């Protein structure tokens, strides 16, 4: 079940981040994002356990997909797709016309996931994640 992320969910979200993304986000940053009126944050729960989450930020007609992740033991069950569709549908109803994201160029499986959803490749940001760690910028537009 997808529901709005709450402060009580942040510790579980942080654990999933460490398991799947290993980003440089802190617990405090997740909490801060929940307070931002332009952030949309949702969790996917099974039996009250957070197994996935998505965060997107929007200003005007553009949204940035900040993070999306699913616990490894729950991957390949369409949870990521459901989370992305949920936040995209919500943002479109808010007037968003496009969503932008960055993904590491070496993460081919994830790039394929985004392409299957309709994202297109725009360009590469060299050294975005550090030395020789490039990011592919992708965009999804309202049809």
ChimeraX attribute file (.defattr): number of C-alpha atoms within 10 A of each C-alpha:
attribute: neighborCount
match mode: 1-to-1
recipient: residues
	/A:1	13
	/A:2	17
	/A:3	13
	/A:4	13
	/A:5	20
	/A:6	12
	/A:7	13
	/A:8	9
	/A:9	17
	/A:10	21
	/A:11	14
	/A:12	16
	/A:13	24
	/A:14	20
	/A:15	15
	/A:16	21
	/A:17	22
	/A:18	14
	/A:19	14
	/A:20	14
	/A:21	16
	/A:22	11
	/A:23	11
	/A:24	8
	/A:25	12
	/A:26	12
	/A:27	13
	/A:28	11
	/A:29	12
	/A:30	18
	/A:31	17
	/A:32	12
	/A:33	16
	/A:34	20
	/A:35	12
	/A:36	10
	/A:37	10
	/A:38	14
	/A:39	19
	/A:40	22
	/A:41	22
	/A:42	23
	/A:43	26
	/A:44	21
	/A:45	15
	/A:46	12
	/A:47	7
	/A:48	8
	/A:49	11
	/A:50	22
	/A:51	23
	/A:52	25
	/A:53	30
	/A:54	23
	/A:55	22
	/A:56	23
	/A:57	20
	/A:58	20
	/A:59	12
	/A:60	10
	/A:61	13
	/A:62	19
	/A:63	24
	/A:64	17
	/A:65	21
	/A:66	15
	/A:67	17
	/A:68	21
	/A:69	21
	/A:70	26
	/A:71	20
	/A:72	12
	/A:73	8
	/A:74	13
	/A:75	13
	/A:76	10
	/A:77	10
	/A:78	11
	/A:79	21
	/A:80	22
	/A:81	15
	/A:82	14
	/A:83	25
	/A:84	21
	/A:85	13
	/A:86	15
	/A:87	19
	/A:88	21
	/A:89	12
	/A:90	13
	/A:91	21
	/A:92	17
	/A:93	10
	/A:94	12
	/A:95	14
	/A:96	19
	/A:97	17
	/A:98	19
	/A:99	22
	/A:100	20
	/A:101	19
	/A:102	23
	/A:103	20
	/A:104	18
	/A:105	16
	/A:106	12
	/A:107	11
	/A:108	11
	/A:109	9
	/A:110	13
	/A:111	20
	/A:112	12
	/A:113	13
	/A:114	20
	/A:115	15
	/A:116	11
	/A:117	13
	/A:118	14
	/A:119	20
	/A:120	16
	/A:121	16
	/A:122	12
	/A:123	12
	/A:124	16
	/A:125	16
	/A:126	14
	/A:127	12
	/A:128	15
	/A:129	13
	/A:130	9
	/A:131	8
	/A:132	9
	/A:133	13
	/A:134	18
	/A:135	21
	/A:136	19
	/A:137	18
	/A:138	20
	/A:139	21
	/A:140	20
	/A:141	14
	/A:142	11
	/A:143	5
